[in-house]
Amino acid sequence: MRARAAALNQRVEEMNRSIDANTALLSRWGAEKRNADTDLTMAESANQAAAARLRDARATAGMRIERLRVIDPGIVPQRPSFPNLPLNVIVATLLALVASLAYLSVAFGYRRKMAGLRPVITRGRSA
C-alpha cells in the first residue's frame, strides 16, 4: 500500500509540474494574443485613417464618386405593354371614320356651293 501511495504521490507531483508548465505557457500565449490584438487594432485604425485621407483627396481632386444602391431591382415584364394591337385598330378605325365624314361634308358643301354659282346656260346664248 505504501508503494502504491508513493507512486500516486509521485504522479500527483508530475501532474502539478505539468500544470505549472502549461499555466506558464498559457500566460505567455495570452500575452502574445493581447499584443497581436493591439497590433491589429492599430493597423485597422491606420487603415481607416488612410481611407479617409484618400476620400478627401479624391473629393478635392474633383473626382465624383457616386454610391448608388439599388433598393428595388424591379421585374422584367413578360410581354410588352405597347403596342396594344386591338386598341390601335379601334383608334385607326375611328380616325378613318372621322376623316371620311369630314371629307364627305367638305366635298358635298363644295358641290352645293358650286351648284349655286353655275351660270345659267340658255340656248344659243350664255348669260
C-alpha positions in Angstrom: 0.0 0.0 0.0 2.8 2.4 0.8 4.4 1.8 -2.5 1.2 2.5 -4.3 0.6 5.6 -2.2 4.2 6.8 -3.1 3.6 6.1 -6.8 0.3 8.1 -6.6 2.1 11.0 -4.8 4.8 11.0 -7.4 2.2 11.0 -10.2 0.4 14.0 -8.5 3.7 15.9 -8.3 4.3 15.2 -12.0 0.8 16.5 -12.9 1.3 19.6 -10.7 4.6 20.3 -12.6 2.9 19.8 -15.9 0.0 22.1 -14.9 2.5 24.7 -13.8 4.4 24.4 -17.1 1.1 24.6 -19.1 0.0 27.6 -17.0 3.2 29.5 -17.8 2.8 28.6 -21.5 -0.8 29.7 -21.4 0.0 33.0 -19.8 2.8 33.6 -22.5 0.4 32.8 -25.3 -2.2 35.1 -23.7 0.3 37.9 -23.7 1.2 37.3 -27.3 -2.5 37.3 -28.2 -3.0 40.6 -26.5 0.0 42.1 -28.3 -1.4 40.7 -31.6 -4.8 42.2 -30.8 -3.3 45.6 -30.1 -1.3 45.5 -33.3 -4.5 44.5 -35.2 -6.4 47.4 -33.7 -3.7 49.9 -34.5 -3.5 48.6 -38.1 -7.2 48.9 -38.5 -7.2 52.5 -37.3 -4.3 53.3 -39.6 -6.3 51.8 -42.5 -9.4 53.8 -41.7 -7.3 57.0 -41.4 -5.7 56.3 -44.8 -9.1 55.6 -46.4 -10.4 58.9 -45.0 -7.4 60.7 -46.4 -8.0 59.0 -49.8 -11.6 60.1 -49.8 -10.7 63.6 -49.0 -8.0 63.6 -51.7 -10.5 62.3 -54.3 -13.1 64.9 -53.3 -10.6 67.8 -53.6 -9.4 66.5 -56.9 -12.8 66.9 -58.4 -13.4 63.2 -58.8 -17.0 62.4 -58.1 -17.8 59.1 -56.5 -21.5 58.1 -56.6 -22.6 55.4 -54.3 -25.8 54.0 -55.7 -27.6 51.3 -54.0 -30.5 49.5 -55.7 -33.5 49.5 -53.4 -35.8 47.5 -55.7 -34.3 45.7 -58.7 -37.6 45.7 -60.5 -39.3 43.0 -62.5 -38.9 42.5 -66.2 -42.3 42.3 -67.9 -43.3 39.1 -69.6 -44.9 40.9 -72.6 -44.6 44.5 -73.8 -47.3 46.9 -72.7 -47.1 48.8 -76.0 -48.2 48.4 -78.9 -51.7 47.3 -77.9 -52.9 45.9 -81.2 -56.7 45.9 -80.5 -56.6 49.5 -79.2 -54.6 50.6 -82.3 -57.1 49.0 -84.6 -60.1 50.7 -82.8 -58.3 54.1 -82.9 -57.4 53.8 -86.6 -61.0 52.8 -87.4 -62.4 55.8 -85.5 -59.9 58.2 -87.2 -60.7 56.8 -90.6 -64.4 57.3 -89.9 -64.0 60.9 -88.7 -61.7 61.7 -91.6 -64.2 60.2 -94.1 -67.1 62.2 -92.6 -65.0 65.4 -92.7 -64.1 64.8 -96.4 -67.7 64.0 -97.4 -69.1 67.1 -95.6 -66.4 69.3 -97.3 -67.0 67.7 -100.7 -70.8 68.0 -100.5 -70.6 71.5 -99.3 -68.3 72.4 -102.1 -70.6 70.8 -104.7 -73.6 72.6 -103.2 -71.7 75.9 -103.3 -70.6 75.3 -106.9 -74.1 74.4 -107.9 -75.4 77.8 -106.7 -72.6 79.6 -108.7 -73.0 77.9 -112.1 -74.0 80.2 -114.8 -77.4 79.6 -116.4 -76.9 78.5 -120.0 -79.7 79.3 -122.4 -80.0 78.1 -125.9 -77.8 79.9 -128.2 -76.5 82.5 -125.7 -74.8 82.5 -122.4 -75.7 84.9 -119.8 
